């Protein structure tokens, strides 16, 4: 069974940076596209950024474009989300999710398309 584990969350001031990591085990990492989601209290789960199996294509939510960068290292079975210029509205629980293969643009940031999920890591940005 595929397992995902996130790490790297924490508290940071407005304008700061954090890097989140997601490690997949239980299957070949390169078979899976990876997407980062976030969910704040009382809000719907939101797709943040997605990366294709080979790492050559990425998709980002408009709210984070220019600030967040998703990457992956298939040799390390790891995806990272580099978050820069963090704002209070970025405060949320961040989740890593995986789906076998690649999804079309319209589906990549949709939570229901993903089979495997990590437990989440909290990001808090103080104003």
N, C-alpha and C positions, 0 to 999 in steps of 0.2 A: 504494500500500500504506500502511495506517495504521501510524504509528510513535508510540510513547510514550516520553517521556524524563522520569525522575524527578530531583529535586534536593532539597536541603535537609537531608539526613541529617548526622549528626555525633555527637559525644560530649557528654553532659550528665550532671550529677549528679542523683541521686534528687530528685524534686520539681520538676525543671526542665521546660522546654518547648521544643518544636521545631515548625516548620511545614514539611511536605513539599509539594512542588509536582509536578504532572504535566501536561505539555504534549502534546497530540495534534496530529499533522500528517498530511497525506495524505488527509483526508476531512473532512466537516463534523462538527465536534465535537458539535453538538447532537443528532446522530443516535444517540449512544452513551451508554449508562449506564456509569458509572465505579465501580470498586471497588478499594479498597486492601487488599492482602494482606500478610502477613508470614510469615517463616519463620526460625526459630532453628535452630542446628545440632542435628541429631538429632531434629528435630520436624517434624510435618506442616505444610504450608502452611495458614495460617489466615486466613479472611476477617475483616477488621477493620471496614470500613465501606463502604457503597455509597450512591450517589446516582443518582437517576433522570435521564433525559435533560434534563428541564426544571429540575431542581434542587429540586423541591418535595417530594420524598419521599426519606427517608434510612433506612438500616438500619445498625445497629451491633451488633457482638458484645457480649455481656454483660460481657466482661472489660474493655472500654474505655468503656462507657456512662458519661456524666458527666465523662469526661476528654478524649475525642477528639471532634472535630467535623469532619465532611466538608462541603465546599462546592464549588461550581463557578461559573465565570464563562464563559458560552458565547461572549461577545464576545472573550475572550482565549484561548479553547480550552484552558482550564486548570482542573484540579481541585486543591484543597488539602486536606491533612489537618492540622488543628491539634491538636497533642498536648500536653496539659497534665498536670501532676502525674505526670511519667514515673516509672516504677518499673523496677527491674532486670529484671523479667520481660517488659518491653516490648522488651528488646534483641533485635534481629532485623534481617534484611534486609527492607526494605519495598518492595513492588512495586505498581505501578499497572497495572490491567487494564481493558480496554474490551470491551463487547459491544454489538452493534447492537440498538437498541430497549431495552425494559425487561423485566425478569424478575420472576416472582412471588417473594414473600418467601422461600419455601423454597429458591430457587435463587440468590439474590443473592450470598451469601457462599460459593458453591461454586466452587472454581477451574476445574473442568472446563467451566463454562458460558461461559468467556471466551476470546475469539479472539485478542486482541492483548495483549501484555505489554511492559512496559518492562524495562530491565536491572536495576533495583533500586537502592536507596540504603540505606546502612547506618546504623542507629540503635543507639547504644551508651549504656546508662544505668549509671553506676557506683553501687555500693552504699556 
